[in-house]
Amino acid sequence: TDTTYFGGLTVPSKHIAEQAEEIKYSAYFSKWYEHPQYYRHISMMIVRDSLSIRMNAGGIVGLDLETALNVVKLTGSYYMFLRNFIES
């Protein structure tokens, strides 16, 4: 169940990261040039959003599909190890 819970977190975190990526495009394609009073704020949004967004669990492990698949693979390997150890 821990693997399912962890895997269930990767999809929403990926979606949030994709939505955050769209912010810079929305800011860039807005008509910011028609509103010079907002130029500084919008350019700051674009520069700030050029940094990549990555969600993590407690600052230790990233919440992405690759990490979730590694957890599933590691869990399967550990299960097989214990099964072979008990049968021996």
N, C-alpha and C positions, 0 to 999 in steps of 0.2 A: 504493500500500500504506500510505502514511502516513495517508491519509484514512480507510482502513478501520481502522487501528490506533486513530486518534483517535476515530472514531465508536464503536469497540468499548469505549472507556472511558466514554462518556457514559451508557450504559445502567446499568452497575453503580454509577456515582456517583449517578445519579438514584434508584436503589433504596436506596442507603445513606442518602441525604437523606430519603427517605420513611420509612424505618425509624426514623431519628432523630426525625422529627416525631411518631411514634407514642409515643415515650417519655413525653412530657408527658401524653398521654391515659391511658396505663397508670398513671402515677404518680397522676394526679388521681382516677381511678376505683378505685384500690386502697383498701383500708379503712384508710387512714392515720389516721383519727380514732380507731380502736380501739387504736392504738399511739402514745401521745403521745411516747414517747422517739424516734420516727422523724419526728415532725412537721417539725422544722427541716430535716432532710436531704431529705425529700420536697418540701417547699416550695422549697428551694434548687434541686432538680432541675427543678421546673416553671418557675421563674423563669429558670433558665439555659437551658432548652430553648426559651424564647420567642424567643431569638435565632435568626436563620435560619442554616442550614448550607448552605454552598456550597463545593464542591470545585473546586480550580483546579490548573492545570499550572504549577508553578514560580512561583506568585503572579502570573502574567502574564495568563493567559486562563482563563476558566471552563470546566469540563468539563460542559457541558450540551448538550442537543439543538440549541438555537438556534446555539450556536457551531459545532457539528459541521456543521450545514447551511450556515452561512456559509463554512466552509472548503471544502465541496464546491462551492458556488457560485463562490467565488473561484478555485478550481482549474480549473473549467470555463472561466471567463472568461480566465484566463491561458493555458490551452491554445488557445483560439480566437484570442487575440491572437498567440501565437507561430505558429500555423498560417497566419494571414493575413499575418504578417510574412515568413514563409519563401516563401509563394506569390507575393508581390509582387516 
